[in-house]
Amino acid sequence: VRKILDQVQSKGEEASEYFVLILYQATDAYIDLRPWFDAINYRPSEYMQSKSVINTDPVSQYSAKLKQELVQDTKFMSSYVQKEEMLLEETYTDTIMELVSEVQESLGNLKGLTALFDENGVINKDGETIFITGDAGVGKSILLQKLQNMWAKSKLSVNAKFFYKFRCRMFSTFREGEEVSLKDLLFKYNCYPDHDIEEVFDYMLKYPDTILFTFDGFDEIHSDFDLDSIPEVSSPFHPTHPLALLMNILSGKLLRGSRKILTARTDTEVEKKILRKKVILRGFSNDNLQRYTRIFFKDTETCQTLVLTHLKANPHLCSLCSVPLFCWIIFKCYQHFHSAYNTEQLPDCSVTLTDVYLLMAEVFLNRSVKTNQIKKKQVRSQVETFMSKKEVLIRLGKLAHKGTEKTDFIFNEEEMSSVNMPEQDLQLGFLRPVSHYDDCENQSTYEFLHSTLQSFFTALSLVVDDDVSSKKLLRFFSECESQELQRNTTFLCQCLRPNAPVGKDPFQNNEHFQFTNMFLCGLLSKNKHKLFKHLVSDSNIKKKRALLKAYLFNTVKNHLKKLPRLKMDGHNRVQAMPHFIWMLRCIYETQSEDIGKLAAKGICADYIKLTYCNACSSDCSAITFVLHHCSKQLALELDNNNINDYGVKELIPCFSKLTVVRLSVNQVTDSGAEVLSEELIKYKIIKHLTLYKNQITDAGAVHIAKIIEECPNLRILKIGINKITSVGGKMLACAIQRSKSIFDVGMWGNRIGDEGAKAFAEALKNHPSLTNLSLAFNGISTEGGKSIAAALQENSSVRIFWLTKNEFNDEVAGRFAEMLKVNTTLRNLW
Ligand SMILES: Nc1ncnc2c1ncn2[C@@H]1O[C@H](COP(=O)(O)OP(=O)(O)OP(=O)(O)O)[C@@H](O)[C@H]1O
C-alpha cells in the first residue's frame, strides 16, 4: 500500500485526487474505507466529478449482472403462458398486506412493499425471516416477483447488493445423500459471477447483510428427508443436502444477517425463533379490483364497464375475484367470450369455483380452434367443446391424478409420455415448462399452470374414468380426514405438553387434496349432469354421485357431533375448525339443497363460532348456503377471518336469523357497514354487533348510527380500532343518546377527539341503559375530559368506563375527583 501511495503521489496532485475518487466510487472494492470517507465528509471536487471511473470490481460487476438477469426474468407475470405474456410492470396491482403479531393479531395493513423491511411489527429482533402467508392464488409469488423486479431496477429502498430467488419445491428435487455447497447453491442455481468467484463469495461471507433472499412456497417442500436429523451447518464451505442449507440460512446459522422473505400457504407453520415479521396476504380490495379491471381490459372501455357492472350485481363472483388467480381466470373468460363471440356475458352466470374452472377449461380448449372457424356470435357450447376434446381432458386428468396421488407437482418426460401427451396438448396452455433444478438440462419438465388446476383435473379424472372404485373416488377425503385427526391430536398434545417436540411434518399440506375434493363435489353436482352424460356412462355417474352424497351426509353429521361445544350466556356454542370451512365449501360446490339442509340440521347449536378459520369472502356464500336452512335464531361469530365487504353481502340471506353478528378483524369498510345497516334494520332482531379492527370511517359510522337508532334490541356494539373521527363520533353519540336498549359500547382506538367526547357527554346525561363505555385511545384532551366528568355527575347507569390513553391534565383529573364524590354507580374508571 505504501508503495502504491508513493507512486501515485509522485505523479502529482491531480493523480492523487483521482486515486481517491477511484477508492470512493468503487465502493464494493474498498468497503473498509467507507467509515473513513464518512469521517472526513469526503466530496469530490467539481473538476473531479467530471472524470469517469470504470468500475472493474468483481462484486460490483456481479451485482450489476444479478440485476440485469433479474430484470429479464421478472419482466413478465410468471403464470402467463406462452404467447400471452403480460408485462409485470403493467399488470401488477397492489393487494392487501396485513401485518400480524405472533399470535396472528392484526397490526394493520402495510403501505407499500418497502414497509416489509421496516421495524414496524417486528416480532423478534433476532429473527431474520419475513414470513408471508396467504391462500392459494392470492399473489404470494407475484409479490416476490414484484420485489425482485423493483430491486433489479433499483426501485426498492433496501440496502442489498445481492438478491437470490428460490422456489422451495426445488429443495425436494434432490435425493437424500446428495450434497451441494453454499457457493454452488447461490451461483449455480441463480447467477454465476463472471470473474473472481472466490472474491465475490468472500465478500458475501464477510457482508451477509448485503444479501436478500426470497424463498417461495415453503409448503411445497415435499420431502422424505428426516427433519430431525438436519445437521447444523456452521461452515459455509461444507457441502451438504440443499434442504439443510435452506434451513440453516433461514435460521441464520449460515449467512447470519442476510434478509429472508419466505412465503407459504395459510396455516403453514415455521419455527417462531426464526421469524422477524409475519404478513398475511388478503387479495384484492374493492379498489384494487377496480384498478385491475381497468388494467386488464385497458383496450375496451365497454368491456370494463360491463365487467364492473356484472361484478357489482354478483357478490359471489366478486368475492372470487378478490383472489387474484381466480380473478385472472374469470377475466380471461370474459375476454375470450368478448373476442371470439363478440359478447361480454359469461354463458350461464358462473356461481361456484368449479363453474369458473370449467369455463377456463372451455376457453383453453377452444384456443386450438382458429377464430375464423367459429362463426362470430355463434357460441360453441361447453358440452360440444368438452365432447370434441374428450381425449385431451382424459390425458390431462390422468397426469394430474398421478401427480396428486404422490403429492407431486412436477412432471418429467417419462411421466408425460406415460399418458401419451402430444405436443398439441401442451400448446393449449394448461401446462407450462419448469426451469431446471437438477442436471437433466435436456429433459422437458412441466407443471400445471397452477396447483389448483392440477386438483381440478384430478377431480375430472375421478369423474370421467370408468374404472375408479368407490375407495379411490373418496381417497382424498380420507387423506384429509386422517391428517385432520393428526392435527387435532397434535393440537391436544401441545396443549397438554407445550414444550414437547411436535412430530408433524411442517411441510405437510393437504390443500391440493382439499381442492380436489371440492372440485369433485362440483363436477358431480346434478347441474353438471348435462355436461358429463356425454363423457361418462349415465349409470356410472349416478353411482359416483350417490356415493359422494352418502359420504358427505355421514361425515358432516359425524364431524359436527365431534366439534367442541359450550353452554354459555344462554347459548349453545359450537367452535368450528378450519376443516369445517372446507366441508362447507364442498357442500356449496354440490349446490345440493338436501346436503345443505342436513348440514344445517347437524349443527344443533345456536351460536356458531368460526373465528380464525381462514374463511374468505367467497366462503360466506357457503356459510349462507347451509345456515339459511336453520329455522331458529342464530349467533354467528366470524372474527379474525378475511370476509371483507363482499362476504358481508353474501351473508344477506342469513341476517333474518342473526341476533349476534361478530365480524371483527375482517377488512370490512363503509360499504360493508351500509349493507349491515340495510339488512339488520329490516329484521330488527340484532342484539350484539362487533366490528372491532376494520376499516370503517365516518361515512360508515352514519350506517352504524342508523342501526343503533332503529334496532331496539341492540345491547352490545363494539366498533373499536376503526377510522372514526369527531364527525362519526358525534353521529354515534346522538344515536346512543336516543337508544333505550344499548348497554355496552366499545369505541376504543378511534379519533373522536374533544368534539366527539362532548357529544358522548351529552349522550351520557341521564342515559337509561348504557352501562359499559370505552372511549380509550381517542385523542380526547382537556375540554372533552371536562365535559365527560360533568356528564357523569348526572349519570346513574354507567358502571364501567374506559378513558385510558387520552391526554388529560390535572384540571381534568380534579373534575373526575369531584364527580366521584357524587356518582355512586360507577364501579370501574380506567
Ligand atoms: N398483485 C397482482 N396483480 C395482478 N395479478 C396478480 C397479482 N397477484 C397474483 N396475480 C395473478 O394471480 C396468479 C396467481 O398468483 P400467485 O402465483 O402469485 O399466487 P400464490 O399466492 O403464489 O399461489 P400458490 O400458493 O398457489 O402458489 C398470477 O399468475 C397472476 O395472474
Ligand as a Chemical Component Dictionary entry (heavy atoms), coordinates in Angstrom:
data_LIG
# 
_chem_comp.id                   LIG 
_chem_comp.type                 NON-POLYMER 
_chem_comp.pdbx_formal_charge   0 
_chem_comp.three_letter_code    LIG 
# 
loop_
_chem_comp_atom.comp_id 
_chem_comp_atom.atom_id 
_chem_comp_atom.alt_atom_id 
_chem_comp_atom.type_symbol 
_chem_comp_atom.charge 
_chem_comp_atom.model_Cartn_x 
_chem_comp_atom.model_Cartn_y 
_chem_comp_atom.model_Cartn_z 
_chem_comp_atom.pdbx_ordinal 
LIG N1  N1  N 0 -50.721 -8.405  -7.464  1  
LIG C1  C1  C 0 -51.212 -8.985  -8.550  2  
LIG N2  N2  N 0 -51.593 -8.254  -9.604  3  
LIG C2  C2  C 0 -52.098 -8.847  -10.699 4  
LIG N3  N3  N 0 -52.276 -10.168 -10.832 5  
LIG C3  C3  C 0 -51.920 -10.958 -9.815  6  
LIG C4  C4  C 0 -51.376 -10.409 -8.620  7  
LIG N4  N4  N 0 -51.122 -11.409 -7.778  8  
LIG C5  C5  C 0 -51.491 -12.536 -8.395  9  
LIG N5  N5  N 0 -51.962 -12.285 -9.624  10 
LIG C6  C6  C 0 -52.491 -13.290 -10.570 11 
LIG O1  O1  O 0 -52.799 -14.484 -9.851  12 
LIG C7  C7  C 0 -51.974 -15.567 -10.299 13 
LIG C8  C8  C 0 -51.555 -16.418 -9.125  14 
LIG O2  O2  O 0 -50.692 -15.684 -8.296  15 
LIG P1  P1  P 0 -49.515 -16.353 -7.480  16 
LIG O3  O3  O 0 -48.923 -17.462 -8.241  17 
LIG O4  O4  O 0 -48.627 -15.262 -7.017  18 
LIG O5  O5  O 0 -50.323 -16.937 -6.245  19 
LIG P2  P2  P 0 -49.738 -17.677 -4.974  20 
LIG O6  O6  O 0 -50.309 -16.990 -3.789  21 
LIG O7  O7  O 0 -48.252 -17.760 -5.059  22 
LIG O8  O8  O 0 -50.417 -19.100 -5.125  23 
LIG P3  P3  P 0 -49.937 -20.538 -4.586  24 
LIG O9  O9  O 0 -49.971 -20.528 -3.105  25 
LIG O10 O10 O 0 -50.964 -21.427 -5.129  26 
LIG O11 O11 O 0 -48.586 -20.751 -5.173  27 
LIG C9  C9  C 0 -50.836 -14.895 -11.017 28 
LIG O12 O12 O 0 -50.307 -15.696 -12.007 29 
LIG C10 C10 C 0 -51.465 -13.672 -11.599 30 
LIG O13 O13 O 0 -52.150 -13.993 -12.778 31 
# 
loop_
_chem_comp_bond.comp_id 
_chem_comp_bond.atom_id_1 
_chem_comp_bond.atom_id_2 
_chem_comp_bond.value_order 
_chem_comp_bond.pdbx_ordinal 
LIG N1  C1  SING 1  
LIG C1  N2  SING 2  
LIG C1  C4  DOUB 3  
LIG N2  C2  DOUB 4  
LIG C2  N3  SING 5  
LIG N3  C3  DOUB 6  
LIG C3  C4  SING 7  
LIG C3  N5  SING 8  
LIG C4  N4  SING 9  
LIG N4  C5  DOUB 10 
LIG C5  N5  SING 11 
LIG N5  C6  SING 12 
LIG C6  O1  SING 13 
LIG C6  C10 SING 14 
LIG O1  C7  SING 15 
LIG C7  C8  SING 16 
LIG C7  C9  SING 17 
LIG C8  O2  SING 18 
LIG O2  P1  SING 19 
LIG P1  O3  DOUB 20 
LIG P1  O4  SING 21 
LIG P1  O5  SING 22 
LIG O5  P2  SING 23 
LIG P2  O6  DOUB 24 
LIG P2  O7  SING 25 
LIG P2  O8  SING 26 
LIG O8  P3  SING 27 
LIG P3  O9  DOUB 28 
LIG P3  O10 SING 29 
LIG P3  O11 SING 30 
LIG C9  O12 SING 31 
LIG C9  C10 SING 32 
LIG C10 O13 SING 33 
# 
